[in-house]
Amino acid sequence: MTSVALRLAVAPPTESCDSGLAAPTWDFDALTTYGPGASVDDAVPAETTNATTRPGQLPQAYRDADEADLYRRIEVAKETLGDRVVVLGHYYQRDEIVAHADFVGDSFQLANAALTRPDAEAIVFCGVHFMAETADILAREDQQVILPNLAAGCSMADMADEDSVEEAWLDLAEAYGFDPEGSDDPADYPGGKLPVVPVTYMNSSAALKAFCGRHGGIVCTSSNARTVLEWAFERGERVLFFPDQHLGRNTAKAMGVPLEQMPMWNPRKPLGGNDEATLQAATVILWHGFCSVHRRFTTAQIDKARAEYPGVQVVVHPECPMPVVDAADAAGSTELIRQFVADAEPGSVIAIGTEVNMVNRLAAQHPDKTIFCLDPVICPCSTMYRIHPGYLAWVLEGLVAGETHNRIEVDDDVARHARTALERMLAAAPKPLTGSAQGAPAATAATGSAR
Ligand code: SF4
């Protein structure tokens, strides 16, 4: 059964956002777009630090294999490789991929899960490019991290490329009068605070994590964004937050930062589209980036759910626009959403604002509760969708044959600085626990709001 068919079996029949989802699998595989689904209309950058623009490279034999054959071949290859390989599956992956995952979780949970398998020579990351980079940064030097399809990028991560962020940094240095390559020690600045602390969301390239490492900045996840911002405000006058404006705005607003102190930085405009006075008053400068999956959710959908299901509880991801987060009963990371559903009383009705594969899986796992996606239109993450079982079979059988396909390797210098920013995050927030409930290690302490 294909993932679309499975979703239709679990959720009420509904339309999809992209006819490509119903097209034969390989019709989209050679395209240089993000693929069918929520990001299909996002502009692919001419030059990108990840590999989004590369079309799939899957040998024909794997394209010709049917689903049952691929399932069997994946299982045989995993059995043959044993502890030499660990397969990681992001929550937003298709069910046909999650079925083979040793660990299921969000990006940071999965990178940490890999650390619990030191015997694994290869880490096969069924997610998107920045996740595989993060796993490579955290993995042992001799471990190979593999992204089954190099076309699985992330349109949000691509919205903040290294050159644009470097240019913005120069503009901000001029506006606030600091040396762009100066000290990253707050003690070296008036008032003991850095003029700007760069904060990047985990959903960004390794190059941007390294940028933060070099400039006194830090990485955050959707679980710990508030803790990280508190850390940043202790060390700096203001924050440059990229690439997701919504996570930055929702988190800072919950901390009491006024909206007028959160200007947007549009990298295509001079000074990001701001004047000097706006920048002087800024507390959080928000990069003009967004997730096309979470941007689909609206307050009208919440109103409709409340009208149709009195007593419904609405939980959404903080990558959703601010009015949606404000109208929901709870907002938090993917892990918080999973826990919210698990903790709900039998008979509960829960409307969820996050990726549809995850929502439908939660619905299947909790048949005693009514669980549905706020968006009535099937619209998965386009880039996650590009990991097909054919690719997983190909990379695993390659390992059996002694060949490595699609290895992701982060440059040593980039990795060193990126690790600095990641380590600051770990020092600022409770360390994630490890374990393997349905494969998923326990989450970092969720700081999402629940109202
Ligand atoms: S759901 Fe959004 S942020 Fe996550 S990989 Fe897809 S496009 Fe990127």
Boltz pocket constraint, residues with backbone or C-beta under 6 A from the ligand:
constraints:
  - pocket:
      binder: B
      contacts: [[A, 39], [A, 92], [A, 128], [A, 153], [A, 154], [A, 155], [A, 156], [A, 157], [A, 203], [A, 291], [A, 292], [A, 293], [A, 294], [A, 355], [A, 381], [A, 382], [A, 383], [A, 384]]
      max_distance: 6.0
